[in-house]
Amino acid sequence: MPQVTIIVTQRERFSLSQVSLDSLLADYRDYPFELIYIDGNSPQPVKHYLEHQAATHSWMRLIRRERYLRSNEARNLALPLVQHTDYVVFLDNDVVVQPGWLRSLVTAAEQEQAAIAAPLILQGYPHADALEIHVAGITTKFHPRRWGQRWFEQKQLMSGVSLAQAEPQLRRTVVDAVEFHCLMVRWDRLQQVQLDERFDSLASHTDLSFQVAALGGQHILEPASRVIFLNPELVPQFDATDLPFYRFKWSEGYTAQNFAHAVRKWGLAANDPSIGSIWRWVIKNRQIPARLSVSDNSLEHRLLRLCGDRRCPGWLRMAIEGWVLRQTFPAAGLRAEGLEANSSELISV
C-alpha cells in the first residue's frame, strides 16, 4: 500500500481548524497516513486543541510558529520533515474530507501514474443536501500578445454547478491544473520542483502545476474522492481572532506583489485582464466579514461599496475596511449554523 504524508496548512481562518481536522481523524482507519500540521500563530483555544491532538496521535507532528505564515512558506516548513513516503497531500485547514477520499485518490494516482491527483472539491455546509462544485479541475490557456508577452486564462471547471446536476457527467479526467485546497503529489516529482514562497493562495497552485507539467507530469481529477471547501461566501464563520490573519492573507500590498511576480515569472503582459478580474475577487473576498457585519444602506455599507471599486487606492481601501470591522464586527463573531457546536465540542477537549 503506497505511503502517504498529509501536510495541513492554514488558508485564511483559524475557526474552522477543528471541524476540518476532525474529519481527517475520522477517516484515518480507512487509509492510514502520516500527518504534519503547520500552525502559524493560531489563537490559544485552537493552539491547545492542536497540541492535544498531536499528543494523542503518534502519527501527527505539530510545528508552530508565533507569526502568521504564507501558504507556501508553511508548506516548505513541513517538507524537510517528510520521510519514507510515496505521496504528499497538501490540505487546507478549511476543508472537510469525505469518507474514503484518500483511498480513492491514491487508487486513481496509481492506476493513471499521475504526478498530481486532486479530488472533486465541493463547497457548502458538510451535511447539506445541496452541495455545489467549487472546482473540478482547471483548464489553462495562454494568448500571445506583442513583444513576446502573453495573456493568461484559467477556467475552474463546473464551478458553481450543483452536485446533483453534475453527477452524471463526472468522470476521472486529465486537467491542466488543480487547486491547493486539496491535492496530492508524487513525492519523487515534488522533490524536482520548488514551492515558490513569493506566491500565496492566489497563484501558488498554478505555479506548481506549471512546473510539474514542464517535467511531463500529468494532472488528474478523481471525482470518486471528495472533499468540501468551507467557502466563506457560503460558510461565513469568523471569530474576531480570524480577522487579522484573514486581512494578512488578502492584503492589498501582498496581492500586488503576487501579481508582479506572476508577470515576471510567467511572461505575462502587465495589462492582462485576468489580473484585474482576480483582484476584484480578492477585494470581494476580503470584504466578506465586513459586509456581513453592516446594515444595508448604512454609512459603513456605503463606504464598503465605494472602496470596492478598483480605482480606490489600496491603502485607503484597507483603512476603510479595517475601520468598518472595528465599528461593526460582532463581539461574538459571525457564526455559521451547523458548525459552531461541533467546533466548540472539539476545543473543549
Secondary structure, 3 states (H helix, E strand, C coil): CCCEEEEEECCCCCCCHHHHHHHHHHCHHHCCCEEEEEEECCCHHHHHHHHHHHHHCCCEEEEEECCCCCHHHHHHHHHHHCCCCCEEEEEECCEEECCCHHHHHHHHHHHHCCCEEEEEEEECCCCCCCCEEEECCEEEEEEECHHHCEEEEEEECCCCCEHHHHHHHCCCEEECECCCCEEEEEHHHHCCCCCCCCCCCCCHHHHHHHHHHHCCCCEEEEEEEEEEECCCCCCCCECHHHHHHHHHHCCHHHHHHHHHHHHHHHCECCCCHHHHHHHHHHHHHHCHHHHCCCCCCCHHHHHHHHHCCCCCCHHHHHHHHHHHHHHHCCCCCECCCCCHHHHHHHHCC
